[in-house]
Amino acid sequence: MNYKIIQNKNIWLTVSGLLFVVAVVALFFWGLKFGIDFTGGSQLEVEFLGNRPEVKAVEEKLADLNLGSLTVQPVEEKGMILKFQDSTKEKRDETMKKLGELSGGANKLEEARYDSVGPSIGAELKRRAVLAIFWVLLAIVIYISIAFNKISKPIASWKYGLSALIAMFHDVIITIGVFAILGKFFGIEINTPFVAAVLTVLGYSVHDTIVVFDRIRENLPRSDDDFAGTVNTSLNQTLIRSLNTSLTVLLTLIAVIIFGGASIRTFALALTVGIFIGTYSSIFVASPLLVLWEKVGRGK
């Protein structure tokens, strides 16, 4: 079956445009809810000499301390890392006391490490995160332009790179916008693993896009259709592969979100949103943009 994807490009691009606007509005009015990696706070690593309590039990025990943005991560068999925004010595001592009560006594608990992250370090992490995303986007555009440099008709090779860049920028903004909404209504914070997830989404998105672009490159010399028809045929030839690949990844990530620990849940959620949007953009955004470039070049 030959689906009319390009013929309905206005629908897909309108949907993408609306999602993009919603994401930008959410970011403008609500912004992101940053965790201690970006705002500063404390990281306390402890080791339980007896049985290590469950993460939920620790969270409930420390709830009345109002530590702010508490995350609890088990480490190896006996260890546990706690991250929270309050960095005062009093809160640290109270936390150790509560954990001692939970473990059956202070003598059954050892403090392995304590670090305090200042706001200045958090600001530096934000700057580096933005720079990392920028350089990745630039490198990908340059790579695609070089990879498709032998294509000059009906559109220049650099337009393939620019179309991929627009699609990736679309993926990043919508993914970040979703987390602005989740932060506002569900209190979900972002830390450095979120940045890693966004960079992974960029790589996944461009991989899917290049698969489609490569099929277009193969079909152009031997196709009797116009450019729009050739692009549509190429999309149909790669559609099932793209959907199957993305679906298997998404099912795995959903399992991680449901059954995984709290420390990895945000990372998996960011990947889930980003890969879903990235799959959509590689099919319904990047390729339709190529057709628009070609129409503009013909003056239509």
MOVEN-V904736 format. One record per backbone hydrogen bond with DSSP energy under -0.5 kcal/mol. CO is the residue of the C=O (numbers start at 0). NH is the residue of the N-H. E is the energy in kcal/mol with one decimal. If there is no record, write none. Layout:
co	nh	e
CO	NH	E
CO	NH	E
This chain:
co	nh	e
0	2	-0.8
2	4	-1.8
3	7	-0.6
4	7	-0.6
5	8	-1.9
7	10	-1.1
7	11	-1.5
8	12	-2.8
9	13	-1.7
10	14	-2.3
11	15	-2.4
12	16	-2.4
13	17	-2.4
14	18	-2.4
15	19	-2.5
16	20	-2.3
17	21	-2.5
18	22	-2.3
19	23	-2.5
20	24	-2.6
21	25	-2.5
22	26	-2.3
23	27	-2.5
24	28	-2.6
25	29	-2.4
25	30	-1.3
31	33	-1.0
32	189	-2.0
34	37	-1.5
34	38	-2.0
35	39	-2.0
40	116	-3.3
41	83	-2.0
42	44	-0.5
42	114	-2.6
43	45	-0.5
43	81	-3.2
44	111	-2.2
44	112	-1.9
45	79	-2.0
46	48	-0.5
46	109	-2.3
53	57	-1.9
54	58	-2.5
55	59	-2.3
56	60	-2.1
57	61	-2.0
58	62	-0.6
59	62	-0.6
61	64	-1.7
62	65	-1.2
66	85	-2.1
67	84	-2.8
70	82	-2.5
72	80	-3.1
74	78	-1.7
77	47	-2.4
78	74	-2.2
79	45	-2.7
80	72	-2.8
81	43	-3.1
82	70	-2.3
83	41	-3.7
87	91	-1.7
88	92	-2.6
89	93	-2.5
90	94	-2.3
91	95	-2.2
92	96	-2.1
93	97	-2.4
94	98	-2.5
95	99	-2.2
96	100	-2.1
97	101	-2.0
98	102	-1.9
99	103	-0.7
99	104	-3.5
100	103	-0.5
104	107	-2.0
105	108	-1.4
107	48	-2.1
107	49	-0.8
109	46	-2.8
109	111	-0.7
112	44	-3.2
114	42	-3.0
114	116	-0.5
115	117	-0.6
116	40	-2.3
117	120	-0.6
117	121	-1.7
118	122	-2.3
119	123	-1.8
120	124	-2.1
121	125	-2.0
122	126	-2.1
123	127	-2.4
124	128	-2.3
125	129	-2.2
126	130	-2.2
127	131	-2.5
128	132	-2.0
129	133	-2.3
130	134	-2.7
131	135	-2.0
132	136	-2.2
133	137	-2.3
134	138	-2.6
135	139	-2.3
136	140	-2.1
137	141	-2.2
138	142	-2.3
139	143	-2.5
140	144	-2.4
141	145	-2.1
142	146	-2.8
143	147	-1.9
145	148	-1.5
147	150	-1.7
149	151	-0.6
150	156	-0.7
155	158	-1.2
155	159	-0.5
156	159	-1.1
156	160	-1.2
157	161	-2.3
158	162	-2.3
159	163	-2.2
160	164	-2.2
161	165	-2.5
162	166	-2.2
163	167	-2.5
164	168	-2.8
165	169	-2.4
166	170	-2.0
167	171	-2.6
168	172	-2.5
169	173	-2.0
170	174	-2.3
171	175	-2.7
172	176	-2.6
173	177	-2.4
174	178	-1.5
175	179	-1.5
176	180	-1.9
177	181	-2.5
178	182	-2.2
179	183	-1.8
180	184	-2.4
181	185	-2.3
181	187	-1.3
182	186	-0.7
189	34	-2.9
190	193	-1.6
190	194	-0.9
191	194	-0.5
191	195	-1.7
192	196	-2.1
193	197	-2.3
194	198	-2.3
195	199	-2.1
196	200	-2.4
197	201	-2.1
198	202	-1.9
199	203	-2.5
200	204	-3.0
201	205	-2.4
202	206	-1.7
203	207	-2.0
204	208	-2.2
205	209	-2.7
206	210	-1.7
207	211	-1.5
208	212	-2.8
209	213	-3.0
210	214	-1.5
211	215	-2.1
212	216	-2.4
213	217	-2.0
214	218	-2.2
215	219	-2.1
216	220	-0.6
218	221	-0.7
218	222	-0.9
219	222	-0.8
225	229	-2.4
226	230	-2.5
227	231	-2.2
228	232	-2.3
229	233	-2.3
230	234	-2.3
231	235	-2.2
232	236	-1.9
233	237	-1.2
234	238	-1.3
235	239	-0.6
237	241	-2.4
238	242	-2.6
239	243	-2.7
240	244	-2.4
241	245	-2.4
242	246	-2.6
243	247	-2.1
244	248	-1.7
245	249	-2.9
246	250	-2.4
247	251	-1.6
248	252	-2.3
249	253	-2.6
250	254	-1.8
251	255	-1.8
252	256	-2.5
253	257	-2.2
254	258	-2.9
255	259	-2.4
260	263	-1.0
260	264	-0.9
261	265	-0.7
263	267	-2.4
264	268	-2.5
265	269	-2.5
266	270	-2.0
267	271	-2.3
268	272	-2.5
269	273	-2.7
270	274	-3.0
271	275	-2.0
272	276	-2.4
273	277	-2.9
274	278	-2.5
275	279	-1.8
276	280	-2.7
277	281	-2.1
278	282	-1.1
279	283	-3.5
280	284	-1.7
280	285	-3.0
284	288	-1.8
285	289	-1.2
286	290	-1.6
287	291	-2.0
288	292	-2.5
289	293	-2.1
290	294	-2.2
291	295	-2.5
292	296	-2.2
293	297	-1.3
294	299	-3.1
295	298	-1.0
